[in-house]
Amino acid sequence: MTLAPFAAGSLNPLMDGVLVSLLLMHSHIGFDSIITDYAPSWRVPMSRKLLNWARNLALVLVGWGWYEFETNDVGLTEGVKRLWHA
């Protein structure tokens, strides 16, 4: 999925949206696993709650940032393409 927009040469906003959504989901699941492993609720219940709120807030803020980048700027695949050729 990561290479599909670059390999096809497609700068389709729908493909960018799907890729960004998958990146957000992957990051959310990964940070959830980190919180579960390193801050178990039986040992640090208040810290765990704070970390879960911080993870959710970060998900919203990063999602909003990606949305702004996709709609008001060049988008993910074009941005990566420009960085690659810089």
C-alpha positions in Angstrom: 0.0 0.0 0.0 2.9 2.4 0.7 4.5 2.0 -2.7 1.2 1.9 -4.7 0.9 5.7 -5.3 4.6 6.0 -6.2 4.8 2.9 -8.4 1.6 3.7 -10.3 2.6 7.3 -10.8 -0.8 8.3 -9.5 -1.2 11.5 -7.5 -4.8 10.7 -6.8 -6.2 12.4 -3.7 -8.2 9.3 -2.8 -5.0 7.2 -2.8 -3.3 9.8 -0.6 -6.3 9.8 1.8 -6.2 6.0 2.1 -2.5 6.0 2.7 -2.7 8.7 5.4 -5.6 6.9 7.0 -3.6 3.7 7.2 -0.6 5.6 8.6 -2.8 7.1 11.3 -4.3 3.7 12.2 -0.9 2.0 12.2 0.5 4.7 14.5 -2.5 4.6 16.8 -2.2 0.8 17.2 1.5 1.0 17.7 1.3 3.7 20.4 -1.5 1.7 22.1 0.7 -1.3 22.2 3.6 0.8 23.7 1.2 2.2 26.4 -0.2 -1.2 27.2 3.3 -2.8 27.5 5.0 0.0 29.5 2.2 1.5 31.5 0.0 -1.4 32.7 -3.3 -0.3 34.3 -2.7 -2.3 37.4 0.6 -0.5 38.2 0.0 3.1 37.0 -3.7 3.6 36.4 -3.6 7.4 36.4 -0.6 7.6 34.1 -2.2 5.1 31.8 -5.3 7.2 31.6 -3.2 10.3 30.8 -1.2 8.5 28.2 -4.4 7.2 26.5 -5.8 10.8 26.4 -2.5 12.1 25.0 -2.5 9.4 22.3 -6.0 10.3 21.3 -5.3 14.0 21.3 -2.2 13.4 19.2 -4.2 11.3 16.7 -6.7 14.1 16.3 -4.0 16.8 15.9 -1.9 14.7 13.4 -5.1 13.8 11.5 -6.0 17.4 11.2 -2.5 18.3 10.1 -2.6 15.6 7.4 -6.0 16.8 6.3 -4.7 20.4 5.9 -1.7 19.2 4.1 -3.8 17.1 1.7 -6.4 19.8 1.0 -4.4 23.0 1.1 -0.9 21.9 0.0 0.5 19.3 -2.4 -0.4 16.1 -0.6 1.5 13.2 0.8 2.8 11.5 -2.4 3.7 14.7 -4.1 5.4 16.0 -1.0 7.5 12.8 -0.7 8.2 13.0 -4.4 9.5 16.6 -4.0 11.6 15.6 -1.0 13.1 12.7 -2.9 14.1 14.9 -5.9 15.4 17.8 -3.8 
